[in-house]
Amino acid sequence: MIGLRRRVRIETERMTLRLPQHSDFRAWAALRSDSRDFLAPWEPVWSSDHLSRKSFTNRVYWAGRAHSAGTAMPLFLIRRTDDMLLGAVTVDNIRRGPAQAATVGYWIGAPFARSGYMSEALRAVIHHSFTALDLSRLESACLPENAASRGVLEKCGYKYEGVAQSYLQINGRWRNHVLYANLRGDRRGRTDAG
């Protein structure tokens, strides 16, 4: 609601974070296709039409509707020097009222991994979520063995909170996930991952 109804555009040092557009289809499909082996161990199984134009068109419509309704903020990471699509961050399941919370998910294309782009994007999204969206809590989850994702979350101020049993179906199997949260004005101090 606060700041959600207008077009969102978040600038970082190297990127512009914005809603997906129909014109992004070719870049998105190519990056996802080229990164399939890199992403598959960490994501739900892709539908047979995952990389189709129709599926992407549905994603763009969903992104616009969800953003307008204030329930999600799906953002593409666009490198400013060459307008290259690098990945995406989605603030989803935005809950208002006493919770003021949301879930944050993300992916990065294989060629751009371990270059600091996701940390840069997440820091900007966290700041935007706590200020412009007036959220109080951001939650993220990843597979316990996904050291890169856990490192990004910890680097961006998330703290380990526990394990969710059979949290999501990943790569065709129900998998446990480690849960992390980032709190506005966090005073919890360091927590050690189990």
Backbone as a printed PyTorch tensor [residue, N CA C, xyz], in Angstrom:
tensor([[[  0.7750,  -1.1520,   0.0000],
         [  0.0000,   0.0000,   0.0000],
         [  0.8470,   1.2590,   0.0000]],

        [[  1.6150,   1.5060,   1.0560],
         [  2.4610,   2.6880,   1.0530],
         [  3.5170,   2.5140,  -0.0290]],

        [[  3.5010,   3.3580,  -1.0440],
         [  4.5150,   3.3260,  -2.0800],
         [  4.3750,   2.1820,  -3.0630]],

        [[  3.3240,   1.3510,  -2.9610],
         [  3.2230,   0.1960,  -3.8430],
         [  2.5000,   0.4970,  -5.1390]],

        [[  1.5670,   1.3920,  -5.1500],
         [  0.7030,   1.5710,  -6.3110],
         [  1.4180,   2.2420,  -7.4870]],

        [[  2.4540,   2.9920,  -7.2240],
         [  3.1960,   3.6050,  -8.3340],
         [  4.2650,   2.6420,  -8.8240]],

        [[  4.7630,   2.9060, -10.0030],
         [  5.8190,   2.0720, -10.5710],
         [  7.0330,   2.0920,  -9.6600]],

        [[  7.5730,   0.9200,  -9.3890],
         [  8.7340,   0.8400,  -8.5100],
         [ 10.0000,   0.7880,  -9.3570]],

        [[ 11.0020,   1.5020,  -8.8980],
         [ 12.3100,   1.5200,  -9.5520],
         [ 13.3240,   1.7810,  -8.4490]],

        [[ 14.1840,   0.8070,  -8.2020],
         [ 15.1870,   0.9380,  -7.1550],
         [ 16.5520,   0.9610,  -7.8290]],

        [[ 17.3380,   1.9670,  -7.5220],
         [ 18.6750,   2.1030,  -8.1020],
         [ 19.7220,   1.6530,  -7.0930]],

        [[ 20.6740,   0.8470,  -7.5490],
         [ 21.8190,   0.4760,  -6.7260],
         [ 23.0600,   1.0150,  -7.4310]],

        [[ 24.2200,   0.6950,  -6.9180],
         [ 25.4500,   1.1830,  -7.5350],
         [ 25.5730,   0.7410,  -8.9890]],

        [[ 25.2290,  -0.5170,  -9.2800],
         [ 25.4190,  -1.0490, -10.6330],
         [ 24.1410,  -1.4360, -11.3620]],

        [[ 23.0140,  -1.4290, -10.6660],
         [ 21.7920,  -1.9770, -11.2570],
         [ 20.5770,  -1.0860, -11.0650]],

        [[ 19.5920,  -1.3350, -11.9150],
         [ 18.2420,  -0.8230, -11.7340],
         [ 17.3570,  -2.0320, -11.4620]],

        [[ 16.5840,  -1.9810, -10.3900],
         [ 15.6370,  -3.0390, -10.0500],
         [ 14.2590,  -2.5250, -10.4190]],

        [[ 13.5550,  -3.2830, -11.2600],
         [ 12.2430,  -2.8460, -11.7470],
         [ 11.3560,  -4.0530, -12.0330]],

        [[ 10.0560,  -3.7710, -12.2040],
         [  9.1170,  -4.8230, -12.5520],
         [  9.4690,  -5.4250, -13.9110]],

        [[  9.1700,  -6.7150, -14.1220],
         [  9.4000,  -7.3110, -15.4350],
         [  8.4800,  -6.6850, -16.4820]],

        [[  8.9570,  -6.6540, -17.7170],
         [  8.2000,  -6.1030, -18.8420],
         [  8.1440,  -7.1590, -19.9500]],

        [[  7.1230,  -7.0530, -20.8020],
         [  6.9870,  -8.0120, -21.9010],
         [  8.2500,  -8.0720, -22.7600]],

        [[  8.9180,  -6.9370, -22.9180],
         [ 10.1250,  -6.8820, -23.7610],
         [ 11.3140,  -7.6240, -23.1480]],

        [[ 11.1920,  -8.0890, -21.9110],
         [ 12.2660,  -8.8400, -21.2540],
         [ 12.2600, -10.3240, -21.6210]],

        [[ 11.2620, -10.7710, -22.3730],
         [ 11.0940, -12.2050, -22.5800],
         [ 12.3480, -12.9020, -23.1010]],

        [[ 12.9130, -12.4110, -24.1940],
         [ 14.0640, -13.1150, -24.7960],
         [ 15.2410, -13.2050, -23.8270]],

        [[ 15.5400, -12.1010, -23.1500],
         [ 16.6600, -12.0930, -22.2010],
         [ 16.3840, -13.0330, -21.0310]],

        [[ 15.1490, -13.0290, -20.5330],
         [ 14.7740, -13.8930, -19.4160],
         [ 14.8710, -15.3670, -19.8110]],

        [[ 14.2600, -15.7090, -20.9510],
         [ 14.2540, -17.1050, -21.4000],
         [ 15.6760, -17.6000, -21.6550]],

        [[ 16.5130, -16.7680, -22.2540],
         [ 17.8990, -17.1740, -22.5390],
         [ 18.6820, -17.3630, -21.2380]],

        [[ 18.5420, -16.4350, -20.2940],
         [ 19.2820, -16.5360, -19.0390],
         [ 18.8260, -17.7450, -18.2330]],

        [[ 17.5140, -17.9620, -18.1420],
         [ 17.0040, -19.1230, -17.4110],
         [ 17.4610, -20.4220, -18.0780]],

        [[ 17.3740, -20.4730, -19.3970],
         [ 17.7930, -21.6760, -20.1300],
         [ 19.2830, -21.9520, -19.9320]],

        [[ 20.1000, -20.9270, -20.0970],
         [ 21.5550, -21.0800, -19.9430],
         [ 21.9510, -21.4080, -18.5040]],

        [[ 21.0990, -21.0580, -17.5460],
         [ 21.3980, -21.2600, -16.1250],
         [ 20.6610, -22.4580, -15.5270]],

        [[ 20.0040, -23.2340, -16.3590],
         [ 19.1580, -24.3370, -15.8690],
         [ 19.9110, -25.2750, -14.9140]],

        [[ 21.0740, -25.7590, -15.3090],
         [ 21.8230, -26.6900, -14.4560],
         [ 22.2610, -26.0380, -13.1480]],

        [[ 22.5530, -24.7580, -13.2010],
         [ 22.9670, -23.9990, -12.0190],
         [ 21.8020, -23.8020, -11.0520]],

        [[ 20.5900, -23.5560, -11.5870],
         [ 19.4220, -23.2310, -10.7620],
         [ 18.6380, -24.4550, -10.2950]],

        [[ 18.6200, -25.5220, -11.0940],
         [ 17.7610, -26.6870, -10.8230],
         [ 17.9030, -27.2790,  -9.4160]],

        [[ 19.1030, -27.3860,  -8.8530],
         [ 19.1960, -27.9820,  -7.5030],
         [ 18.5060, -27.1650,  -6.4150]],

        [[ 18.1950, -25.8960,  -6.6880],
         [ 17.6760, -25.0030,  -5.6580],
         [ 16.2330, -24.5820,  -5.8780]],

        [[ 15.6200, -24.9900,  -6.9800],
         [ 14.2850, -24.4950,  -7.3480],
         [ 13.2840, -25.6330,  -7.5070]],

        [[ 11.9860, -25.3020,  -7.4250],
         [ 10.9670, -26.2940,  -7.7930],
         [ 11.1700, -26.7200,  -9.2550]],

        [[ 10.6970, -27.9120,  -9.5910],
         [ 10.8120, -28.4100, -10.9630],
         [ 10.0650, -27.4510, -11.8940]],

        [[ 10.6990, -27.1080, -13.0020],
         [ 10.0740, -26.2090, -13.9700],
         [  8.9490, -26.9280, -14.7030]],

        [[  7.8550, -26.2330, -14.9650],
         [  6.7740, -26.7890, -15.7720],
         [  7.2770, -26.9620, -17.1990]],

        [[  6.5770, -27.7620, -17.9850],
         [  7.0140, -28.0280, -19.3600],
         [  7.0200, -26.7590, -20.2130]],

        [[  6.1930, -25.7790, -19.8380],
         [  6.1440, -24.5260, -20.6080],
         [  6.8520, -23.3690, -19.8990]],

        [[  7.7060, -23.6840, -18.9270],
         [  8.3680, -22.6530, -18.1110],
         [  9.0130, -21.5470, -18.9460]],

        [[  9.6810, -21.9020, -20.0220],
         [ 10.4190, -20.9170, -20.8150],
         [  9.6070, -20.3690, -22.0050]],

        [[  8.3000, -20.6520, -22.0520],
         [  7.4790, -20.2010, -23.1800],
         [  7.1060, -18.7230, -23.0360]],

        [[  6.8050, -18.1040, -24.1600],
         [  6.3600, -16.7110, -24.1480],
         [  5.0570, -16.5710, -23.3740]],

        [[  4.1350, -17.5330, -23.5310],
         [  2.8540, -17.4690, -22.8160],
         [  3.0850, -17.4920, -21.3090]],

        [[  3.9490, -18.3700, -20.8480],
         [  4.2460, -18.4470, -19.4150],
         [  4.8570, -17.1320, -18.9190]],

        [[  5.7630, -16.5630, -19.7090],
         [  6.3780, -15.3030, -19.3180],
         [  5.3450, -14.1690, -19.2970]],

        [[  4.4680, -14.1490, -20.2960],
         [  3.4140, -13.1340, -20.3470],
         [  2.5530, -13.2090, -19.0910]],

        [[  2.2320, -14.4310, -18.6600],
         [  1.4670, -14.6000, -17.4210],
         [  2.2390, -14.0670, -16.2120]],

        [[  3.5540, -14.2660, -16.2040],
         [  4.3900, -13.7430, -15.1140],
         [  4.3400, -12.2150, -15.0680]],

        [[  4.4320, -11.5970, -16.2350],
         [  4.4060, -10.1340, -16.3040],
         [  3.0610,  -9.6070, -15.8070]],

        [[  1.9590, -10.2360, -16.2460],
         [  0.6320,  -9.8090, -15.7770],
         [  0.5020, -10.0070, -14.2750]],

        [[  0.9580, -11.1710, -13.7710],
         [  0.8950, -11.4130, -12.3330],
         [  1.6930, -10.3500, -11.5800]],

        [[  2.8900, -10.0390, -12.0720],
         [  3.7430,  -9.0470, -11.4080],
         [  3.0350,  -7.7050, -11.3000]],

        [[  2.4200,  -7.2670, -12.3820],
         [  1.7090,  -5.9850, -12.3690],
         [  0.5220,  -5.9890, -11.4280]],

        [[ -0.2770,  -7.0620, -11.4760],
         [ -1.4500,  -7.1550, -10.6000],
         [ -1.0420,  -7.2350,  -9.1310]],

        [[ -0.0560,  -8.0890,  -8.8320],
         [  0.3680,  -8.2710,  -7.4450],
         [  0.9630,  -6.9800,  -6.8880]],

        [[  1.7400,  -6.2910,  -7.7070],
         [  2.3260,  -5.0260,  -7.2630],
         [  1.2350,  -3.9880,  -7.0130]],

        [[  0.2810,  -3.8840,  -7.9350],
         [ -0.8200,  -2.9190,  -7.7770],
         [ -1.6640,  -3.2270,  -6.5500]],

        [[ -1.8500,  -4.5140,  -6.2650],
         [ -2.6570,  -4.9150,  -5.1110],
         [ -1.8830,  -4.7970,  -3.8020]],

        [[ -0.5640,  -4.5960,  -3.8810],
         [  0.2400,  -4.4710,  -2.6710],
         [  0.5750,  -5.7960,  -2.0270]],

        [[  0.4670,  -6.9040,  -2.7800],
         [  0.7530,  -8.2250,  -2.2100],
         [  2.1480,  -8.7340,  -2.5540]],

        [[  2.7890,  -8.1260,  -3.5620],
         [  4.1330,  -8.5680,  -3.9560],
         [  4.8510,  -7.4440,  -4.6970]],

        [[  6.1740,  -7.5560,  -4.7390],
         [  7.0120,  -6.6230,  -5.4830],
         [  8.0880,  -7.4530,  -6.2110]],

        [[  7.7360,  -7.9800,  -7.4010],
         [  8.6860,  -8.7830,  -8.1730],
         [  9.5860,  -7.8740,  -9.0170]],

        [[ 10.8950,  -8.0150,  -8.8510],
         [ 11.8300,  -7.1030,  -9.5000],
         [ 12.8740,  -7.8590, -10.3130]],

        [[ 13.1470,  -7.3600, -11.5100],
         [ 14.2630,  -7.8600, -12.3110],
         [ 15.4810,  -7.0140, -12.0030]],

        [[ 16.6460,  -7.6440, -11.9890],
         [ 17.9300,  -6.9710, -11.7650],
         [ 18.5270,  -6.6610, -13.1270]],

        [[ 18.6080,  -5.3850, -13.4780],
         [ 19.1140,  -4.9590, -14.7820],
         [ 20.4090,  -4.1870, -14.5790]],

        [[ 21.5020,  -4.7050, -15.1640],
         [ 22.7910,  -4.0080, -15.0570],
         [ 22.7380,  -2.7630, -15.9380]],

        [[ 23.0610,  -1.6220, -15.3690],
         [ 22.9260,  -0.3530, -16.0980],
         [ 23.9170,  -0.1970, -17.2430]],

        [[ 25.1310,  -0.7320, -17.1290],
         [ 26.1370,  -0.4900, -18.1680],
         [ 25.7360,  -1.0690, -19.5190]],

        [[ 24.9440,  -2.1650, -19.5140],
         [ 24.5870,  -2.8060, -20.7840],
         [ 23.1450,  -3.3070, -20.8430]],

        [[ 22.3100,  -2.9220, -19.8770],
         [ 20.9040,  -3.3550, -19.8070],
         [ 20.7490,  -4.8750, -19.7570]],

        [[ 21.7370,  -5.5700, -19.2100],
         [ 21.7130,  -7.0280, -19.1180],
         [ 20.8570,  -7.4650, -17.9350]],

        [[ 19.9500,  -8.4260, -18.1700],
         [ 19.1830,  -9.0330, -17.0940],
         [ 20.0950,  -9.9950, -16.3480]],

        [[ 20.1820,  -9.8390, -15.0120],
         [ 21.0810, -10.6510, -14.1970],
         [ 20.3470, -11.6940, -13.3640]],

        [[ 19.1030, -11.4090, -12.9750],
         [ 18.3430, -12.2880, -12.1020],
         [ 17.1090, -11.5580, -11.6050]],

        [[ 16.5900, -11.9920, -10.4540],
         [ 15.3730, -11.3820,  -9.9260],
         [ 15.3200, -11.5180,  -8.4070]],

        [[ 14.6060, -10.5790,  -7.7950],
         [ 14.2780, -10.6270,  -6.3670],
         [ 12.7780, -10.3580,  -6.2680]],

        [[ 12.0840, -11.1740,  -5.4790],
         [ 10.6520, -10.9610,  -5.2880],
         [ 10.3470, -10.8320,  -3.8020]],

        [[  9.7240,  -9.7190,  -3.4530],
         [  9.1530,  -9.5450,  -2.1150],
         [  7.7040,  -9.9920,  -2.2770]],

        [[  7.3540, -11.1080,  -1.6400],
         [  6.0580, -11.7470,  -1.8860],
         [  5.3210, -11.9570,  -0.5680]],

        [[  4.0520, -12.2920,  -0.6890],
         [  3.2430, -12.5910,   0.4860],
         [  3.3260, -11.4420,   1.5010]],

        [[  3.1810, -10.2150,   0.9940],
         [  3.2360,  -9.0350,   1.8580],
         [  1.9950,  -9.0390,   2.7610]],

        [[  2.2500,  -9.0330,   4.0550],
         [  1.1840,  -9.0770,   5.0450],
         [  1.1650,  -7.7670,   5.8220]],

        [[ -0.0030,  -7.1770,   5.9030],
         [ -0.1660,  -5.9040,   6.6130],
         [ -0.7700,  -6.1400,   7.9870]],

        [[ -1.2180,  -5.0860,   8.6240],
         [ -1.8000,  -5.2140,   9.9500],
         [ -0.7090,  -5.4500,  10.9750]],

        [[ -0.9620,  -6.3010,  11.9570],
         [  0.0210,  -6.4980,  13.0190],
         [  1.3160,  -7.1370,  12.5410]],

        [[  1.2900,  -7.8500,  11.4090],
         [  2.5070,  -8.5540,  10.9560],
         [  3.5040,  -7.6200,  10.2640]],

        [[  3.0530,  -6.8220,   9.2970],
         [  3.9460,  -5.9570,   8.5110],
         [  5.1710,  -6.7550,   8.0470]],

        [[  4.9220,  -7.8870,   7.3880],
         [  5.9940,  -8.8210,   7.0270],
         [  5.8520,  -9.2660,   5.5770]],

        [[  6.9060,  -9.8680,   5.0570],
         [  6.9010, -10.4000,   3.6950],
         [  7.9600, -11.4870,   3.5770]],

        [[  7.8610, -12.2450,   2.5020],
         [  8.8320, -13.2770,   2.1710],
         [  9.6550, -12.7970,   0.9840]],

        [[ 10.9640, -12.9910,   1.0390],
         [ 11.8490, -12.5650,  -0.0490],
         [ 12.4980, -13.7960,  -0.6730]],

        [[ 12.3600, -13.9020,  -1.9890],
         [ 13.0110, -14.9570,  -2.7550],
         [ 13.8410, -14.3420,  -3.8600]],

        [[ 14.7850, -15.0990,  -4.4040],
         [ 15.6780, -14.5170,  -5.4040],
         [ 16.3630, -15.6150,  -6.2090]],

        [[ 16.8520, -15.2290,  -7.3810],
         [ 17.7040, -16.1030,  -8.1860],
         [ 18.6430, -15.2240,  -9.0040]],

        [[ 19.7850, -15.7780,  -9.3390],
         [ 20.7770, -15.0640, -10.1650],
         [ 21.1990, -15.9990, -11.2890]],

        [[ 21.3990, -15.4530, -12.4750],
         [ 21.8720, -16.2610, -13.5950],
         [ 23.2930, -16.7440, -13.3450]],

        [[ 23.5910, -17.9320, -13.8250],
         [ 24.9060, -18.5470, -13.5930],
         [ 26.0800, -17.6420, -13.9530]],

        [[ 26.0360, -16.9230, -15.0990],
         [ 27.2040, -16.1050, -15.4390],
         [ 27.4770, -14.9570, -14.4690]],

        [[ 26.4910, -14.6210, -13.6380],
         [ 26.6080, -13.4430, -12.7730],
         [ 26.7380, -13.8000, -11.2880]],

        [[ 26.7550, -15.0910, -10.9990],
         [ 26.8590, -15.5370,  -9.6060],
         [ 28.2250, -15.1740,  -9.0450]],

        [[ 28.2600, -14.9670,  -7.7520],
         [ 29.4830, -14.6820,  -7.0050],
         [ 30.2150, -13.4240,  -7.5060]],

        [[ 29.4110, -12.4510,  -7.9540],
         [ 29.9580, -11.1530,  -8.3830],
         [ 29.4260, -10.0160,  -7.5230]],

        [[ 28.7080, -10.3640,  -6.4490],
         [ 28.1930,  -9.3550,  -5.5340],
         [ 26.8790,  -8.7190,  -5.9600]],

        [[ 26.3350,  -9.1330,  -7.1000],
         [ 25.0960,  -8.5090,  -7.5720],
         [ 23.9240,  -8.7870,  -6.6380]],

        [[ 23.7920, -10.0360,  -6.1750],
         [ 22.6280, -10.3610,  -5.3480],
         [ 22.7120,  -9.6620,  -3.9960]],

        [[ 23.8840,  -9.5990,  -3.3940],
         [ 24.0110,  -8.8660,  -2.1230],
         [ 23.6430,  -7.4000,  -2.3130]],

        [[ 24.1160,  -6.8070,  -3.3970],
         [ 23.8140,  -5.4030,  -3.6960],
         [ 22.3100,  -5.2060,  -3.8770]],

        [[ 21.6780,  -6.1090,  -4.6190],
         [ 20.2350,  -6.0110,  -4.8630],
         [ 19.4470,  -6.2280,  -3.5710]],

        [[ 19.8170,  -7.2490,  -2.8090],
         [ 19.0870,  -7.5320,  -1.5700],
         [ 19.1770,  -6.3870,  -0.5750]],

        [[ 20.3460,  -5.7890,  -0.4440],
         [ 20.4750,  -4.6500,   0.4790],
         [ 19.5190,  -3.5240,   0.0890]],

        [[ 19.4230,  -3.2590,  -1.2130],
         [ 18.5270,  -2.1970,  -1.6860],
         [ 17.0610,  -2.5710,  -1.4640]],

        [[ 16.7130,  -3.8220,  -1.6970],
         [ 15.3380,  -4.2780,  -1.5020],
         [ 14.9720,  -4.2550,  -0.0190]],

        [[ 15.8930,  -4.6510,   0.8280],
         [ 15.6570,  -4.6120,   2.2750],
         [ 15.4030,  -3.1770,   2.7210]],

        [[ 16.2600,  -2.2480,   2.2950],
         [ 16.0820,  -0.8370,   2.6600],
         [ 14.7250,  -0.3210,   2.1720]],

        [[ 14.3950,  -0.6050,   0.9250],
         [ 13.1140,  -0.1710,   0.3540],
         [ 11.9340,  -0.7800,   1.1350]],

        [[ 12.0580,  -2.0470,   1.4890],
         [ 10.9810,  -2.7330,   2.2080],
         [ 10.7510,  -2.1390,   3.5940]],

        [[ 11.8300,  -1.7790,   4.2720],
         [ 11.7010,  -1.2260,   5.6210],
         [ 11.3090,   0.2480,   5.6120]],

        [[ 11.6320,   0.9640,   4.5580],
         [ 11.3190,   2.3950,   4.5090],
         [ 10.0640,   2.6500,   3.6790]],

        [[ 10.1420,   2.4990,   2.3800],
         [  9.0080,   2.8250,   1.5020],
         [  7.7980,   1.9260,   1.7310]],

        [[  8.0200,   0.6360,   2.0070],
         [  6.8950,  -0.2810,   2.2150],
         [  6.4800,  -0.3850,   3.6760]],

        [[  7.2830,   0.1710,   4.5780],
         [  7.0030,   0.1760,   6.0140],
         [  6.8110,  -1.2260,   6.5840]],

        [[  7.5910,  -2.1890,   6.0790],
         [  7.5460,  -3.5430,   6.6310],
         [  8.4440,  -3.6190,   7.8580]],

        [[  8.1700,  -4.5790,   8.7130],
         [  8.9460,  -4.7490,   9.9350],
         [  9.7910,  -6.0140,   9.9180]],

        [[  9.3880,  -7.0010,   9.0950],
         [ 10.0570,  -8.3040,   9.0830],
         [ 10.1110,  -8.8470,   7.6630]],

        [[ 11.2940,  -9.3100,   7.2650],
         [ 11.4780,  -9.9960,   5.9830],
         [ 11.9750, -11.4020,   6.2740]],

        [[ 11.3590, -12.3710,   5.6360],
         [ 11.7110, -13.7700,   5.8370],
         [ 12.2480, -14.3570,   4.5400]],

        [[ 13.2360, -15.2200,   4.6340],
         [ 13.7660, -15.9600,   3.4860],
         [ 14.1230, -17.3590,   3.9450]],

        [[ 14.1250, -18.2870,   3.0040],
         [ 14.4700, -19.6670,   3.3080],
         [ 15.3190, -20.2210,   2.1810]],

        [[ 16.2030, -21.1580,   2.5210],
         [ 17.0050, -21.8270,   1.4960],
         [ 17.3670, -23.2240,   1.9860]],

        [[ 17.8460, -24.0440,   1.0620],
         [ 18.2830, -25.3810,   1.4360],
         [ 19.4940, -25.2860,   2.3470]],

        [[ 19.5930, -26.1660,   3.3300],
         [ 20.7110, -26.0990,   4.2760],
         [ 22.0830, -26.1480,   3.6030]],

        [[ 22.2020, -26.8790,   2.5140],
         [ 23.5020, -27.0150,   1.8430],
         [ 23.8050, -25.8860,   0.8590]],

        [[ 22.8920, -24.9330,   0.7080],
         [ 23.1210, -23.8260,  -0.2210],
         [ 23.9550, -22.7470,   0.4810]],

        [[ 25.2440, -23.0130,   0.5710],
         [ 26.1550, -22.1150,   1.2910],
         [ 26.1880, -20.7140,   0.6840]],

        [[ 26.0950, -20.6120,  -0.6350],
         [ 26.1350, -19.2970,  -1.2830],
         [ 24.9270, -18.4580,  -0.8660]],

        [[ 23.7460, -19.0560,  -0.8750],
         [ 22.5360, -18.3260,  -0.5040],
         [ 22.5570, -17.9500,   0.9760]],

        [[ 22.9880, -18.8720,   1.8150],
         [ 23.0790, -18.5690,   3.2500],
         [ 24.0570, -17.4190,   3.4830]],

        [[ 25.1720, -17.4250,   2.7670],
         [ 26.1640, -16.3600,   2.9000],
         [ 25.6140, -15.0070,   2.4960]],

        [[ 24.8520, -14.9740,   1.4010],
         [ 24.2440, -13.7220,   0.9490],
         [ 23.2750, -13.1980,   2.0050]],

        [[ 22.4370, -14.0800,   2.5260],
         [ 21.4680, -13.6470,   3.5430],
         [ 22.1780, -13.0910,   4.7720]],

        [[ 23.1670, -13.8020,   5.2580],
         [ 23.8930, -13.3490,   6.4530],
         [ 24.6310, -12.0380,   6.1970]],

        [[ 25.2130, -11.8980,   5.0110],
         [ 25.9170, -10.6650,   4.6490],
         [ 24.9530,  -9.4710,   4.6090]],

        [[ 23.6780,  -9.7500,   4.3220],
         [ 22.6830,  -8.6820,   4.1970],
         [ 21.8770,  -8.4570,   5.4730]],

        [[ 22.3370,  -9.0320,   6.5850],
         [ 21.7060,  -8.7380,   7.8650],
         [ 20.6470,  -9.7250,   8.3240]],

        [[ 20.4140, -10.7680,   7.5650],
         [ 19.4790, -11.8060,   8.0060],
         [ 20.1180, -12.6280,   9.1120]],

        [[ 19.2670, -13.1680,   9.9720],
         [ 19.7380, -14.0480,  11.0360],
         [ 18.9900, -15.3660,  10.9600]],

        [[ 19.7190, -16.4230,  11.2350],
         [ 19.1810, -17.7780,  11.2330],
         [ 18.1290, -17.9250,  12.3290]],

        [[ 16.9890, -18.5280,  11.9950],
         [ 15.9400, -18.7250,  12.9920],
         [ 15.5700, -20.1940,  13.2220]],

        [[ 15.8850, -21.0660,  12.2920],
         [ 15.5320, -22.4660,  12.5140],
         [ 15.3640, -23.2310,  11.2210]],

        [[ 14.7460, -24.4030,  11.3340],
         [ 14.5480, -25.2890,  10.1890],
         [ 13.0620, -25.5570,  10.0190]],

        [[ 12.5930, -25.4710,   8.7830],
         [ 11.2150, -25.8330,   8.4460],
         [ 11.2550, -27.1830,   7.7410]],

        [[ 10.5940, -28.1770,   8.3260],
         [ 10.5810, -29.5240,   7.7700],
         [  9.7140, -29.5620,   6.5080]],

        [[ 10.2000, -30.2470,   5.4730],
         [  9.4380, -30.4280,   4.2180],
         [  8.8020, -29.1090,   3.7640]],

        [[  9.6010, -28.0620,   3.7130],
         [  9.1120, -26.6980,   3.4700],
         [  8.6450, -26.4770,   2.0320]],

        [[  9.4400, -26.9250,   1.0650],
         [  9.1000, -26.7580,  -0.3520],
         [  9.5440, -27.9870,  -1.1300]],

        [[  8.8620, -28.1950,  -2.2660],
         [  9.3130, -29.2260,  -3.1860],
         [ 10.3750, -28.6090,  -4.0790]],

        [[ 11.5930, -29.1090,  -3.9480],
         [ 12.7190, -28.5860,  -4.7150],
         [ 13.2870, -29.7270,  -5.5610]],

        [[ 13.4540, -29.4490,  -6.8390],
         [ 14.0200, -30.4430,  -7.7490],
         [ 13.2860, -31.7800,  -7.6010]],

        [[ 11.9510, -31.7170,  -7.3710],
         [ 11.1150, -32.9060,  -7.3400],
         [ 10.9680, -33.6050,  -5.9980]],

        [[ 11.5920, -33.0790,  -4.9300],
         [ 11.5060, -33.7150,  -3.6080],
         [ 11.1380, -32.6830,  -2.5450]],

        [[ 10.3470, -33.1250,  -1.5390],
         [ 10.0760, -32.2500,  -0.4010],
         [ 11.3620, -32.1040,   0.3930]],

        [[ 11.7450, -30.8530,   0.6410],
         [ 13.0270, -30.5930,   1.2800],
         [ 12.8690, -29.6860,   2.4960]],

        [[ 13.6690, -29.9610,   3.5250],
         [ 13.7760, -29.0640,   4.6690],
         [ 14.4900, -27.7990,   4.2150]],

        [[ 14.1760, -26.6870,   4.8410],
         [ 14.8250, -25.4100,   4.5490],
         [ 15.2720, -24.7650,   5.8560]],

        [[ 16.3560, -24.0100,   5.7780],
         [ 16.7430, -23.1780,   6.9110],
         [ 16.0330, -21.8330,   6.7460]],

        [[ 15.5320, -21.3200,   7.8460],
         [ 14.7700, -20.0760,   7.8430],
         [ 15.6180, -18.9340,   8.3810]],

        [[ 15.5320, -17.8180,   7.6930],
         [ 16.2380, -16.6050,   8.0920],
         [ 15.2410, -15.4590,   8.1570]],

        [[ 15.5200, -14.4690,   8.9950],
         [ 14.6920, -13.2650,   9.0500],
         [ 15.5720, -12.0390,   9.2200]],

        [[ 15.1030, -10.9400,   8.6560],
         [ 15.7390,  -9.6400,   8.7860],
         [ 14.6850,  -8.7220,   9.3880]],

        [[ 15.0120,  -8.1130,  10.5240],
         [ 14.0620,  -7.2680,  11.2300],
         [ 14.4900,  -5.8060,  11.1630]],

        [[ 13.5090,  -4.9480,  10.9320],
         [ 13.8020,  -3.5120,  10.9770],
         [ 14.1800,  -3.1740,  12.4150]],

        [[ 15.3030,  -2.5140,  12.6080],
         [ 15.7450,  -2.1750,  13.9640],
         [ 16.1130,  -3.3890,  14.7720]],

        [[ 16.7250,  -4.3800,  14.1370],
         [ 17.0710,  -5.6500,  14.8000],
         [ 18.0450,  -5.4320,  15.9360]],

        [[ 17.7040,  -5.9440,  17.1100],
         [ 18.5830,  -5.8620,  18.2800],
         [ 18.9400,  -7.2530,  18.7980]],

        [[ 18.7580,  -8.2790,  17.9680],
         [ 18.9640,  -9.6560,  18.4440],
         [ 20.4290, -10.0300,  18.5910]],

        [[ 21.3300,  -9.2970,  17.9350],
         [ 22.7300,  -9.6980,  17.9670],
         [ 22.9450, -10.8960,  17.0500]],

        [[ 24.1200, -11.4390,  17.0700],
         [ 24.4650, -12.5310,  16.1770],
         [ 23.7720, -13.8280,  16.6150]],

        [[ 23.2710, -14.5710,  15.6180],
         [ 22.7640, -15.9180,  15.8870],
         [ 23.5570, -16.8680,  15.0320]],

        [[ 23.8990, -18.0170,  15.5710],
         [ 24.6880, -18.9830,  14.8220],
         [ 23.7930, -19.9860,  14.1340]],

        [[ 24.0700, -20.2260,  12.8650],
         [ 23.3040, -21.2110,  12.0900],
         [ 23.5950, -22.5970,  12.6150]],

        [[ 22.5670, -23.4170,  12.6470],
         [ 22.7000, -24.7760,  13.1510],
         [ 23.0360, -25.7700,  12.0870]]])
